[in-house]
Amino acid sequence: MEAQAKELTGIDNYTEDVKRVHRRNRRYDEGAPEDVRSPRDKFRQDTFFVVVDTLRAELNRRMSAYSNISEQFGVFRECLDLEGKCIRVAAKRLMTAYENDLRSDIVDEFIQFHKLLKTELGKPVVEPLQSVVTVYRATHVQAHNGC
């Protein structure tokens, strides 16, 4: 990556390689000597690693949020599944998350919706989304005993 940056900018040296080093007179009782890292190491440790660590932490935070949403709204994925054996569990999970907003008969509504999707009326909806569901299932581990 450093080689690509040098190629893009046309600059081979770090600014600190060219600049004069300011050395301060220290007294005999002063602490540790000044930072003696190379400019390349300073950049890697003080900038690059910080950016990568921040990016990693943010991606983990987002993944956790998306996993939570995926778990709550998994009932819609289950409706597209041909077997639909986990619809009841997924619908109850959604109902629990939004108990003040959803009626208790929502579980039966999702089961009926699943049956509708299996008919000719559901083909235009289900067929284009089957590949998305297949990819999702291949890349994510299902919790709750396979449901």
N, C-alpha and C positions, 0 to 999 in steps of 0.2 A: 504494500500500500504506500509505503514511503517512496518507493521508486516511481509509482504512478504520480504522486504529488510533485515530485521533482520534475518529471516529464511535462506535466501540465503547466507548472509555473515557470520552468526554466531556471530555477534557483537551486543550486546544489548545497549551499551552506545555510546553517541556522544563523539567525541574527547575532546570537551570543558568541558564535565562533569569530565573527568579524569585529564585534565591539570590544573596546578596551575593558578589561576587568578592573572594577573598582575594589580596591582592598583597603579596608579600614584598619587603622592602627588600634591594636587591642592592648589592653592593660594585662598585667600578669595574672590578675584574679578574675578575668572574664571567662565565660563558659566555653562551649565547644566552638571549633573553627567554623568558618563559613561553609556553605554548601559547595562541595567540590564535584558534583555530578556533571557529566557531559551534557551539553544542550539537548542531545538526542534523548538521553535518559530522563532529563527534567521534563521534556515534552511528553514522553511516554507515561511517566509516573504521575505528573501533575495535571495533565490534560486528557490524554488518550484513555488511560485506564479509568479515570473519573467518568468520562462520557460513556464508555462501555459498561461500567457498573451501573450507572444511572439508567441506561437503556435497558439493561437486563432486568433491573428492579421494576421498571415501568411495564415491560412486557409480561413479567410474572404477575403483576397486579392486574393487568388487563385480562390475562388468561384466566385468572381466578374469577374475575367479574363475569366474563363470558361463559365460563363453566357453570356458574350459578344460574345465569339466565337460561342456558341450555338445559339445565336440569329442571328448572321450573316450567319451561315451555316445551318440554320433551313430548308432551301429549300430541302436539301437532305432527311431530316426526312419526310417532307411533300410529297415527291415523293413516299415514301414507304406507306403513308397513302392511304387507299382504296378510300376515297372520294376525297382527294386532293384539297379541296376547298380553301386552303390558299396558294397554290403554287405561284400564281401570286404575292401576297403580300410578301412572303418570297424571291422570286427571285428578286423582285425590291429592297428589303432591301440589298441583296447581291450585286446587281448591283450598288447600291448607295455607298456601302462601297469600292468597287473596280471599280469605274467608269473609270479609266484610263486603266484597264486591261481587262475588259469584254465589249463585244459588246452589243448594245441595244437590239438585238434580242435574248438575252439569256433567257428572260422570256418565249418566245415561245418555245425555245429549251427544257426548263424544263417541260413545259406542254406536249410536244411531248414525252419526256422521261418518264413522268408519265404514259401516255397512253401505251407506250411500256411495262412498268413494269406490267400492268394489263393483258397483253396477256400471252400466254404459254411461250414465250421467257423469260418473267420476273419472272416466278414462282421460278426457282432455286435461284434467288437473293432475292426475297421478302419474301418467306416463312421462311427462317432461321432468318431473321431480324425482323419479326413481333413481336416476343416476346420482343426483345430489345426496339422497339418503344413503345410497350404497357407499359413496366416498366418505360420507360422515361416519358411518358405522365402521368402515375400515380403518379410520384414523383415530377414533375415540373409543376408550374403554367404557363400557356401560357399567354403572354401579347398580346397587340394589338388586343383587342376585340376577343379573342379566336383564333387568327391566329398567 
